[in-house]
Amino acid sequence: MDYVWAFVVGGAICVIGQILLDVFKLTPAHVMASFVVSGAVLDGFNIYDKLIEFAGAGATVPITSFGHSLLHGAMEQADKNGLLGIGIGIFHLTSVGIASAILFGFLVALVFKPKG
């Protein structure tokens, strides 16, 4: 049953994104930024952690989880290190994803010839 709920929640997030693209004519960048901010807002109200407990990968795989991780790490480190901890916490939980994006982007640029 866990797989079903992960599929339903992840699919619902994708449906919301598709509605934002098709009905409201937002650009993919606007949708991505909206999802990151909404993940952070939901984490601020302690809703996203409950969604992760309920849906597992259906809530951790979409980009909304990145916003959750940014705020979650910032708040956790802010409690330990004060104002400086906000910057530390943002990169503490998300550094693997950011580093992977940079590395794979570089490797793709080596294999294919980017235009621009």
N, C-alpha and C positions, 0 to 999 in steps of 0.2 A: 504494500500500500504506500510505502515511502516513495517509491518511484512514481506512482500516479500523482501524488501531491507535488512532487518536484516538477513533474511535467506540467501540471495544471498551473502552478504559480509562475514557473518560468515562461510558460506560454502566455499567461495573462500579461506579464510584463512586456513580452514581445508584441502582443496585440495592442497594448497601450501605445507603444512606440510606433506601430504601423498606423494607428489612428492619428497620432500627432503628425506623422508624415503626410498621410493622404487627405485627411479632413482639414486640418489646420494649416497645411502647407508649410510646415517648419522644415528647415534644412536638417540633414543628419547631425551637423554640429550642434544645432539648437537642441535636438532631441537628446544627444549624448550629454550635453551640459545640464539639461533639465533632469535627466536621470541621476547624474552624479549628485546634484543638489538635493533631489528628492530623497536619495539614499541617506544623505547626511542629515536632512531634516527628520526623517523617520528614526534615525539613530538617536537624534537629540531628544526625541520623545520616548525612547526605549521601545519602539515598535519593531524596528528591523531585527533586533536580536531574537524576538519572539517569532518573527517570520522565518528566520534561519532555522530555529529549533523545529518549526513546523514543516518547512519545505526543503530543508537541506540544500542540495546543490541547485534547486530551482530558484533559490534566493541568493546564493553565493556566486553563481556564475555570471549573471547579468551585470552590466556596468553600474547598476544601483549599489551593488556591494562595494564598489570602489569608493563611492562617497561615504558609505558606512564605515569602511576601514580608515579613511582619512580622518573623519571626526572621532571615531573610536580611539585611534592611536593618539590623536592630539589631546583628547580629554584625559586619557590614561596617564600620559607623560606630563601633562600640565599639573596634575595632582602631585606628582613626584618632584618635578623640577621647576615648577612655576612657569613664567612666561616663556622662557627658553624651551621648555618642554613641549610647547605647542609645535614648534618647527621640528623638533627631534621626533616627536610622536607621529607626525604625518609621514615621515620617511621611514620610520621604524617598521611599520606594518606593510607599507606598500613598496618598499625598495626592490623587492624581488620582481614584482610586476613591471615597475618602471625600468629596471635594468634589463629585463627580458625584452621589453618593447624596443629599447635602444639597440640591443645586440641583434635581435632578429631583423629590425629595420636596416641595420648596417649590412647584415649578411644578404638580405634581399637586394640591397643596392649594389652589392658586389656581383651578384649573379645576373641581375637584369640591368639594363641601361636606363637609369632614370632620366626623364626629360625635364628640362627646366632650367 
